[in-house]
Amino acid sequence: MSWDAYVTNLTANGALEYAAIIGLDGNIWASNFGVAVLPSYQADVPDEKNPDVVTKVAYDEKTAFVHALTHNGNSGNAAGVRINNQKYYTIQFDGDAKSWYLKKNKGGACIAWSNTAAVFASFSQTINAENGATQNAAECNKRVIEMAKYLADSGY
């Protein structure tokens, strides 16, 4: 099975917005993002004391992703955690369980990892799955955790 099939499985029936299999080195093995690598770009970062003031900072998704996986969800920079140019906030990071739960505006994401790869998927509360139900955290978390367990059990 190609890595693309794993992404297709995660997003089947419109249950999830975006999905990816990402090596623990930050390289994308497969995704439905439309990009082959986690990009670098200028990110807008609001001032903590005055949210109306925004500063542009250089941001490298790949570097921040790898750093966050090894530092309890902390990306190591002011721009926070960004994947596919979407900003996320850490809700819970559990290094022992190899799971990371994230929130974004009107949605969220889950990341779980095995020995060599991380499974990422996001959901949007503004998108309905094929069954008419709104995309949600429970379905996202379930699919991601199960996929990561499958990869770990398969030697990845």
C-alpha positions in Angstrom: 0.0 0.0 0.0 1.3 3.4 -0.9 1.6 6.1 1.8 -1.1 8.1 -0.1 -3.5 5.3 0.7 -3.1 5.9 4.4 -4.0 9.6 3.9 -7.0 8.6 1.9 -8.0 6.2 4.6 -7.8 8.9 7.3 -9.9 11.3 5.3 -12.4 8.8 4.0 -16.0 9.9 3.8 -15.1 13.5 4.4 -14.5 12.8 8.1 -11.4 14.9 8.3 -10.1 18.0 6.6 -6.4 17.4 6.2 -4.1 14.4 6.9 -0.5 13.5 6.5 2.1 10.9 7.3 5.2 12.8 8.3 8.6 11.2 9.2 9.9 12.1 12.6 12.5 14.1 10.7 9.8 16.4 9.4 9.7 15.0 5.9 6.2 14.4 4.4 5.7 10.9 3.3 2.2 11.6 2.0 -0.5 14.3 2.5 -3.5 15.9 1.0 -2.0 19.4 1.6 -0.9 19.8 -2.0 2.7 20.3 -0.9 5.6 17.9 -0.8 7.4 19.5 2.2 6.4 21.4 5.3 7.1 24.9 4.1 9.0 28.0 5.3 7.3 31.4 5.1 6.6 34.7 6.9 4.0 34.2 9.6 1.9 36.9 11.3 2.5 37.0 15.1 0.2 39.3 17.2 1.9 41.1 20.0 0.9 39.5 23.4 0.2 42.9 25.0 -1.4 44.5 22.0 -3.1 42.0 19.7 -3.7 44.8 17.1 0.1 44.9 16.5 1.3 42.2 14.2 4.9 41.3 13.4 6.0 39.1 10.5 8.5 36.4 11.6 10.3 33.8 9.5 8.7 30.4 10.2 9.9 26.9 9.2 7.1 24.4 9.7 9.5 21.4 9.4 11.9 22.7 12.0 9.2 23.7 14.4 7.3 20.4 14.0 10.4 18.3 14.8 11.3 20.6 17.7 7.8 20.4 19.1 7.7 16.6 18.9 10.8 16.5 21.1 9.9 19.4 23.4 6.4 18.6 24.7 4.6 20.4 22.0 6.6 23.6 22.3 7.7 24.8 18.8 10.5 27.0 20.2 9.3 30.2 18.5 6.7 33.0 18.9 4.7 31.8 15.9 3.5 28.7 17.8 2.7 25.4 16.1 1.7 25.7 12.4 1.0 22.9 10.0 -0.2 23.5 6.5 0.0 27.2 7.3 -2.7 26.9 10.0 -1.9 27.9 13.6 -2.7 25.4 16.3 -2.6 25.6 20.1 -1.6 22.7 22.2 -4.5 21.3 24.3 -2.6 18.2 25.6 0.8 16.7 24.8 1.5 13.2 26.1 5.0 12.0 25.2 4.5 8.7 27.0 1.3 7.9 25.0 2.8 9.5 21.9 -0.2 11.7 21.3 -0.7 15.5 20.8 -4.1 17.2 20.7 -4.4 20.6 19.1 -7.0 23.3 18.7 -7.4 25.9 16.0 -10.1 28.4 15.1 -13.3 26.4 14.5 -11.5 23.0 14.6 -8.5 21.2 15.8 -6.1 18.3 15.1 -4.5 15.3 16.5 -0.9 14.0 16.0 0.2 10.5 17.1 3.5 8.9 16.3 5.2 5.6 16.1 9.0 4.9 16.0 9.5 6.5 12.6 6.4 8.5 11.6 3.8 10.9 12.9 0.2 10.7 11.8 -1.5 14.1 11.5 -5.1 14.9 10.8 -7.2 18.0 11.3 -10.9 18.7 11.4 -13.1 21.8 10.8 -16.3 22.4 12.6 -17.5 24.2 9.5 -17.3 21.1 7.3 -19.8 18.2 7.2 -18.7 14.6 6.5 -20.6 12.6 3.9 -23.0 11.3 6.6 -24.0 14.9 7.4 -22.3 15.1 10.8 -19.9 17.9 11.5 -16.2 16.9 11.5 -15.2 16.6 15.1 -12.4 15.9 17.5 -13.5 12.4 18.6 -13.5 11.0 15.1 -10.2 12.8 14.3 -8.5 11.5 17.5 -9.8 7.9 16.9 -8.6 7.7 13.3 -5.1 9.2 14.1 -4.5 7.1 17.1 -5.6 3.9 15.4 -3.4 4.7 12.3 -0.3 5.4 14.5 -0.8 2.1 16.4 -1.2 0.3 13.1 2.1 1.8 11.8 3.9 1.0 15.1 2.6 -2.6 15.0 3.8 -2.9 11.4 7.3 -1.9 12.3 7.2 1.8 11.5 
